[in-house]
Amino acid sequence: MAHQFECDEPDCDFLVRSSSNEEVIQFARAHLRDVHGGRVESSDIDGGIERSDAA
């Protein structure tokens, strides 16, 4: 099962997709911190992760 996270900030095209939920959270947290200057809890990111059958 694939997991993906797409940044919902205006004018941001960041998208991460992986078979590992933990990897998606790791990359999303780094993106939000480095690009948008924000800190976010893993549980908040987990709510924005989409799951699909395609990898």
C-alpha positions as CSV (number, residue, x, y, z in Angstrom):
1,M,0.0,0.0,0.0
2,A,1.3,3.4,-0.9
3,H,1.2,6.5,1.3
4,Q,1.4,10.1,0.1
5,F,1.4,13.6,1.5
6,E,0.8,16.7,-0.5
7,C,1.5,20.1,1.0
8,D,-1.6,22.3,1.1
9,E,0.3,25.6,1.4
10,P,-0.5,28.0,-1.4
11,D,1.8,27.8,-4.4
12,C,3.6,24.7,-3.1
13,D,3.9,21.6,-5.2
14,F,5.6,19.4,-2.6
15,L,4.4,15.7,-2.8
16,V,6.0,12.7,-1.2
17,R,4.9,9.1,-1.8
18,S,6.3,5.9,-0.3
19,S,5.3,2.5,0.8
20,S,6.4,3.5,4.3
21,N,4.1,5.7,6.4
22,E,7.0,6.7,8.7
23,E,9.1,7.8,5.7
24,V,6.3,10.0,4.4
25,I,6.0,11.6,7.9
26,Q,9.8,12.1,8.0
27,F,10.0,13.9,4.6
28,A,6.8,15.9,5.2
29,R,8.1,17.2,8.6
30,A,11.4,18.1,7.0
31,H,9.7,19.9,4.2
32,L,7.3,21.9,6.5
33,R,10.2,22.9,8.8
34,D,12.8,23.8,6.0
35,V,10.5,25.4,3.4
36,H,7.7,26.9,5.5
37,G,9.5,27.4,8.8
38,G,6.9,25.5,10.8
39,R,6.9,22.7,13.3
40,V,4.2,20.1,13.1
41,E,3.4,17.0,15.1
42,S,3.5,13.6,13.4
43,S,-0.1,13.1,14.3
44,D,-1.1,16.2,12.4
45,I,0.8,15.0,9.3
46,D,-0.7,11.5,9.6
47,G,-4.1,13.1,9.2
48,G,-3.1,14.5,5.8
49,I,-1.6,11.2,4.5
50,E,-3.6,9.5,1.8
51,R,-3.4,5.8,1.3
52,S,-3.9,3.9,-2.0
53,D,-3.3,0.4,-3.4
54,A,-0.9,1.6,-6.0
55,A,2.8,2.2,-5.1
